[in-house]
Amino acid sequence: MKILKFVALFMLNLLNNLKEINKALISHTYTYFRGVIERNKIGMDQEDEHERQQPGQGHDYEPLEEIGAQEEYVAMDVVDDSDNESDGADDGDDDDESSDDYDVLEDLVPQDSWSSDEIDCDDDSNFGHESVSLQRLHRMLNRCRERVKHTYSFQPLRLIPCQYKAHHDAGEFPIARSGHRIIASESHLYSLGGYNPNRTPNVTRFDACMLFQELWAFNFATGRWKLLLNAENSEMPRELASNALVIYNNVLISHGGTGYPFGETCSNDCYVYTTGENPKVMLLKVTGDLPTAQYGPGIVIHNDYLYTIGGTTGFDYSCDVYRLNLQTKVWENVYICRPEMRDDPEGRYRHEVVYDGHHIYVLGGGTSHTVYDLQRIPAFNLETNRWDHFDTLPDRTVAINQDLGYPKARKCLSCVQHTTSNGDIEAFITGGLQGDFNTYFDDIWKLNLRTKQWYKIHTAVLPRPLYFHSAAHAGNGCMYIFGGIEYNEVQRDMRRRNHLFKMWMTIPKLSDICWDAITYYNRNLHKFDRATLLNAGIPQRYVNRLPPLPERMRKHASDEPSSSTFLNGLTKRMRAHLE
């Protein structure tokens, strides 16, 4: 008995020592990673500084000052100050994980919550050499973070980054872009077109080499992107910068847009995109009094009519109103603005439009050198076919020196609308820029269309000023913001981005919050047989939001985990986080 007791005590001491050694090893490894990233980051910063001093040395992007940005603004503004985007045509194509400057390591899980199993999460990583690439290391740490998530918490009016790159390989998601448009259904976010001057040129199609003839879909439940259509598998239009996009009867409809060079070719066509298992695109055949071919318009759908307002040809700006009967496919001219003769809004582009069933409100927008304010808002009356103007009320909680409680005048902003539980319609605007190309915005504002009251969202702000981005509403009160040109106020440079953010604009149904929590903890729901998920108690309407089960997995549905296994695994994960 004494020998057995001695052996037991020896093994207990050994296990305790191993635990301490393991904890020390994890601590040392985490500290080592931090040091490697900091050294690489410092080295990259020094290289960037060196490259800024020596133009043409193969840097990823060209600082705006080096290529005569001010001259380009003047030259391009004659044709378009838009997507050229005067916009920092020199930003980098920062579509890899290493470009997430504000996705800092401090956001990783605390050091004491790591385990040895979680450290060893990338077989390709080389822990013994400091030459390990920053990109690979960043990806590995993001995978670790995916495995060790913080406890889910519902946070309304907070901007949350969607970390989708950790479970994608290069090329499986859209690269950085601006001038694109996004729209959302209950299950997917769709991104159409866009522009990036640093995209690899296509010598056979020079006119389209800088434009993305692409339609991407992002599934909210799985957090994964999928390329649906491109120029290789379909007859995609070439005018896919600063067009307009809506969703109607489960299909997408795009209108207008420009090719490259901007303003040289414009469109007044409408294209219809289906997004099922066999996505397709087709040109809508229309007749009637067609609107002018232009880009940067705003469109809404009301009573089976598609209304388009404003836009530019690259030289002229308008705020004219046309509508297309989606049943008969006939265009008609509804209203031609004459601001020099009556109280009509002046011509503009890259504005946003929202509507409440009675009026179409025009928010912001501008010309090559002018932007329009957001205090007195023009609104097209859908009953009288005339323009009305509404004076809005300021947010009194904002300091007096900040434009008296109104958002500053801007163009190239994004906007979504949603209906509250009491029936009020609220419009949320984000970002944008002024006409001087020196003032960029990172703020988020809300306008109640019934009371005409502005509110500044103090709990959420963009990581950096952003413009030529796009936003969409998923229908459940959640807003998504994707891409655009990001302005770095410290370094005074601009880069196109492919970051995706979400923000709950309101408190949705409890079932939507539960589904959001389930998908937060489980990014592999699409791999389960649908019957398994239904038996686990997930409602059919949420199961339908998952992408179709792959054919090879359908044949082996019997091999899928049972509903009890799924529930037990889910319960264990949630219980572990709560503990």
Residue pairs with C-beta under 8 A, 6 or more apart in sequence:
22 116
25 116
26 111
26 114
26 115
26 116
26 119
27 111
29 119
29 127
30 111
30 114
30 119
32 127
33 105
33 137
33 141
34 105
36 130
36 132
36 134
36 137
37 105
37 134
37 137
37 138
39 130
40 134
40 137
41 134
44 134
48 59
50 57
51 57
51 58
51 59
52 59
52 63
52 66
55 62
55 66
59 92
60 92
60 93
60 94
60 198
61 90
61 91
61 92
61 93
61 94
61 198
61 493
61 495
62 90
63 90
63 493
64 88
64 90
64 492
64 493
64 494
66 90
67 89
67 90
69 86
69 88
69 89
69 90
72 84
72 86
72 89
73 81
73 86
73 437
76 84
76 86
76 262
77 86
77 368
77 369
78 314
78 315
78 368
79 261
79 262
79 263
79 264
79 314
79 315
80 258
80 262
80 263
80 295
80 312
80 314
80 368
81 367
81 368
81 369
81 437
82 179
82 241
82 242
82 258
82 262
82 295
82 296
82 312
82 349
82 350
82 412
82 468
83 178
83 179
83 195
83 241
83 242
83 258
83 262
83 295
83 468
84 261
84 262
85 178
85 179
85 195
85 412
85 468
85 485
86 437
87 178
87 179
87 412
87 467
87 468
87 485
87 494
88 485
88 487
88 493
88 494
88 495
88 496
89 197
90 197
90 494
91 176
91 198
91 485
91 486
91 493
91 494
91 495
91 496
92 99
92 176
92 198
92 495
92 496
93 175
93 176
93 196
93 198
93 199
93 496
94 176
94 495
94 496
94 497
94 498
95 173
95 174
95 175
95 176
95 498
96 135
96 165
96 170
97 103
97 135
97 138
97 139
97 142
97 165
97 166
98 134
98 135
98 138
99 176
99 495
99 497
100 138
100 165
100 499
102 463
102 464
103 161
103 163
105 141
107 145
108 141
108 144
108 145
109 144
109 145
109 148
109 150
113 148
114 144
114 148
118 144
118 147
118 148
119 144
121 140
121 143
121 144
121 147
122 136
122 139
122 140
122 143
124 136
125 132
125 136
125 137
125 140
126 132
139 165
139 166
142 163
142 165
142 166
143 166
143 167
145 163
145 166
146 163
146 166
146 167
146 523
149 520
149 521
149 577
150 577
151 577
151 578
152 516
152 517
152 520
152 521
152 577
154 504
154 507
154 513
154 516
154 517
155 504
156 504
156 505
156 506
156 507
157 457
157 459
157 460
157 503
157 504
157 505
158 459
158 460
158 503
158 504
159 444
159 460
159 461
159 462
159 463
159 481
159 501
159 502
159 503
160 501
160 502
160 503
161 499
161 500
161 501
162 223
162 480
162 500
162 501
162 502
163 223
164 173
164 218
164 223
164 224
164 225
164 500
165 173
167 223
167 224
167 523
168 224
168 225
172 224
172 225
173 216
173 225
173 498
174 191
174 194
174 212
174 214
174 216
174 225
174 483
174 498
175 196
175 199
175 498
176 196
176 483
176 495
176 496
176 497
176 498
177 194
177 195
177 196
177 212
177 483
177 496
177 498
178 194
178 195
178 196
178 467
178 468
178 469
178 483
178 484
178 485
178 496
179 193
179 194
179 195
179 241
179 242
179 468
180 191
180 192
180 193
180 194
180 195
180 212
180 240
180 241
180 470
180 482
180 483
181 191
181 192
181 193
181 243
181 244
181 245
181 254
181 470
182 189
182 190
182 191
182 192
182 245
182 470
182 471
182 472
182 480
182 482
182 483
183 189
183 190
183 192
183 245
183 246
183 247
183 252
183 472
184 190
184 247
184 472
184 473
184 474
184 475
184 480
185 247
185 250
185 474
185 475
186 474
186 475
186 476
186 545
187 219
187 220
187 221
187 544
187 545
187 546
188 217
188 218
188 219
188 220
188 275
189 217
189 218
189 220
189 472
189 474
189 480
189 482
189 500
190 215
190 216
190 217
190 218
190 228
190 245
190 247
190 252
190 273
190 275
191 214
191 215
191 216
191 218
191 470
191 482
191 483
192 214
192 215
192 216
192 240
192 243
192 245
192 252
192 254
192 273
193 211
193 212
193 213
193 214
193 240
193 241
193 243
193 254
193 257
194 211
194 212
194 214
194 240
194 241
194 483
195 210
195 211
195 212
195 241
195 260
196 210
196 212
196 496
197 210
198 496
199 209
199 210
199 212
200 209
201 209
201 210
202 208
202 209
203 209
205 231
207 238
207 259
207 260
207 265
208 231
208 238
208 259
208 260
209 260
210 260
211 238
211 240
211 241
211 259
211 260
212 240
213 230
213 231
213 236
213 237
213 238
213 240
214 227
214 229
214 230
214 231
214 236
215 227
215 228
215 229
215 230
215 236
215 252
215 273
215 275
215 279
215 281
216 225
216 226
216 227
216 228
217 225
217 226
217 228
217 275
218 224
218 225
218 226
218 500
219 226
219 526
219 545
219 546
219 547
220 474
220 519
220 545
221 515
221 519
221 525
221 526
221 542
221 545
221 546
222 519
222 523
222 524
222 525
222 526
222 546
222 547
223 519
223 523
224 523
226 547
228 273
228 275
228 279
229 236
229 273
229 279
229 280
229 281
230 236
234 279
234 280
234 281
235 281
235 283
236 281
237 254
237 257
237 267
237 269
237 271
237 281
237 283
238 259
238 265
239 256
239 257
239 258
239 259
239 265
239 266
239 267
239 269
239 295
240 254
240 257
240 259
241 257
241 258
241 259
241 260
241 262
241 295
242 256
242 257
242 258
242 262
242 295
242 296
242 349
242 350
243 254
243 255
243 256
243 257
243 258
243 267
243 295
244 254
244 255
244 256
244 257
244 297
244 298
244 299
244 308
245 252
245 253
245 254
245 255
245 299
246 252
246 253
246 299
246 300
246 301
246 306
247 253
248 301
248 306
248 326
250 275
251 272
251 273
251 274
251 275
252 272
252 273
252 275
253 270
253 271
253 272
253 273
253 284
253 301
253 306
254 270
254 271
254 273
255 268
255 269
255 270
255 297
255 299
255 306
255 308
256 266
256 267
256 268
256 293
256 294
256 295
256 296
256 297
256 299
256 308
256 311
257 266
257 267
257 295
258 264
258 265
258 266
258 267
258 294
258 295
258 314
259 265
259 266
259 267
262 295
262 314
263 295
263 312
263 313
263 314
263 315
264 314
266 293
266 294
266 295
266 313
266 314
267 293
267 295
268 290
268 291
268 292
268 293
268 294
269 283
269 284
270 283
270 284
270 286
270 306
270 324
271 281
271 282
271 283
271 284
272 281
272 282
272 284
273 279
273 280
273 281
274 280
274 281
277 548
284 329
285 329
286 324
286 329
286 330
286 331
287 329
287 330
287 331
288 324
288 330
288 331
288 332
289 322
289 331
289 332
289 333
290 322
290 331
291 308
291 320
291 322
291 331
291 333
292 311
292 313
292 318
292 320
293 313
294 311
294 312
294 313
294 318
294 349
295 311
295 312
295 314
295 349
296 310
296 311
296 312
296 349
296 350
296 351
296 365
297 308
297 309
297 310
297 311
297 349
298 308
298 309
298 310
298 351
298 352
298 353
298 362
298 365
299 306
299 307
299 308
299 309
299 353
300 306
300 307
300 353
300 354
300 355
300 360
301 307
301 326
302 355
302 357
302 360
302 382
304 325
304 326
304 327
305 323
305 324
305 325
305 326
306 323
306 324
306 326
307 321
307 322
307 323
307 334
307 360
307 380
308 321
308 322
308 323
308 324
309 319
309 320
309 321
309 353
309 360
309 362
309 380
310 317
310 318
310 319
310 320
310 347
310 348
310 349
310 351
310 362
310 365
311 317
311 318
311 349
312 318
312 347
312 348
312 349
312 367
316 347
317 346
317 347
317 348
317 349
317 367
318 337
318 347
319 337
319 339
319 344
319 345
319 346
319 347
319 348
319 362
319 378
320 333
320 335
320 336
320 337
321 334
321 335
321 337
321 380
321 385
322 331
322 332
322 333
322 334
323 331
323 332
323 334
324 330
324 331
324 332
325 331
325 332
334 385
335 380
335 385
335 386
335 387
337 344
337 345
337 346
337 347
337 387
338 344
339 345
339 346
339 347
343 387
343 389
344 378
344 387
345 362
345 372
345 378
345 387
346 372
347 367
348 362
348 365
348 366
348 367
348 372
348 411
349 365
349 366
349 367
349 411
350 365
350 366
350 411
350 412
350 413
350 468
351 362
351 363
351 364
351 365
351 366
351 372
351 411
352 362
352 363
352 364
352 365
352 413
352 414
352 415
352 427
352 429
353 360
353 361
353 362
353 363
353 415
354 360
354 361
354 363
354 415
354 417
354 425
354 427
354 449
355 361
355 382
355 417
356 425
356 449
356 450
357 382
358 381
358 382
358 383
359 379
359 380
359 381
359 382
359 388
360 379
360 380
360 382
361 377
361 378
361 379
361 390
361 427
361 449
362 377
362 378
362 379
362 380
363 374
363 377
363 413
363 415
363 427
363 429
363 447
364 371
364 372
364 374
364 409
364 410
364 411
364 413
364 429
364 432
365 371
365 372
365 411
366 372
366 409
366 410
366 411
366 435
367 435
368 435
369 435
370 435
371 409
371 410
371 411
371 433
371 434
371 435
372 409
372 411
373 406
373 408
373 409
374 392
374 406
374 407
374 408
374 409
374 410
374 429
374 445
374 447
374 454
375 391
375 392
375 394
375 406
376 389
376 390
376 391
376 392
377 389
377 390
377 392
377 452
378 387
378 388
378 389
379 387
379 388
379 389
379 390
380 386
380 387
380 388
381 387
381 388
390 452
391 452
392 406
392 447
392 452
392 453
392 454
393 451
393 452
393 453
393 454
394 404
394 405
394 406
394 454
395 405
395 406
395 445
395 453
395 454
395 455
395 456
396 405
397 405
397 456
397 458
398 404
398 405
398 456
405 454
405 456
406 454
407 429
407 441
407 443
407 445
407 454
407 456
408 434
408 439
408 441
409 434
410 431
410 432
410 433
410 434
410 441
411 432
411 433
411 434
411 435
412 431
412 432
412 433
412 467
412 468
413 429
413 430
413 431
413 432
413 441
413 467
414 429
414 430
414 431
414 432
414 469
414 470
414 471
414 481
414 484
415 427
415 428
415 429
415 430
415 471
416 427
416 428
416 471
416 472
416 473
416 479
416 505
417 425
417 426
417 427
417 428
417 449
417 473
418 425
418 426
418 428
418 473
418 477
418 479
418 505
418 506
419 425
419 426
420 426
420 506
421 506
424 448
424 449
424 450
424 451
425 448
425 449
425 450
426 446
426 447
426 448
426 449
426 505
427 446
427 447
427 449
428 444
428 445
428 446
428 457
428 471
428 479
428 505
429 444
429 445
429 447
430 443
430 444
430 462
430 466
430 469
430 471
430 481
431 440
431 441
431 442
431 443
431 462
431 465
431 466
431 467
431 469
431 484
432 440
432 441
432 467
433 439
433 440
433 441
433 465
433 467
434 440
440 465
440 466
440 467
440 487
441 465
441 466
441 467
442 461
442 462
442 463
442 464
442 465
442 466
443 456
443 457
443 461
443 462
444 456
444 457
444 460
444 461
444 462
444 503
445 454
445 455
445 456
445 457
446 454
446 455
446 456
446 457
446 505
447 453
447 454
447 455
448 455
460 503
462 481
462 501
463 486
463 499
464 486
464 487
464 488
464 489
465 486
465 487
465 489
466 481
466 484
466 485
466 486
466 487
466 497
467 484
467 485
467 487
468 483
468 484
468 485
469 481
469 482
469 483
469 484
469 485
470 481
470 482
470 483
470 484
471 479
471 480
471 481
471 482
472 479
472 480
472 482
473 479
473 480
473 505
474 480
476 508
476 509
476 512
477 504
477 505
477 506
477 507
477 508
477 512
478 502
478 503
478 504
478 505
478 508
479 502
479 503
479 504
479 505
480 500
480 501
480 502
481 500
481 501
481 502
481 503
482 498
482 499
482 500
482 501
483 496
483 497
483 498
483 499
484 496
484 497
485 494
485 495
485 496
485 497
486 494
486 495
486 496
486 497
486 499
487 493
487 494
488 494
488 495
511 539
511 542
515 538
515 542
518 525
518 538
518 570
519 525
521 570
521 573
521 574
521 577
522 570
522 573
525 533
525 546
526 546
526 547
526 549
527 549
527 553
527 560
528 560
528 561
528 566
529 549
529 553
529 557
529 560
530 543
530 546
530 549
531 557
532 560
532 561
532 562
532 563
532 566
533 543
533 546
533 563
533 566
534 540
534 543
535 563
536 563
536 566
536 567
536 570
537 567
549 557
553 560
561 569
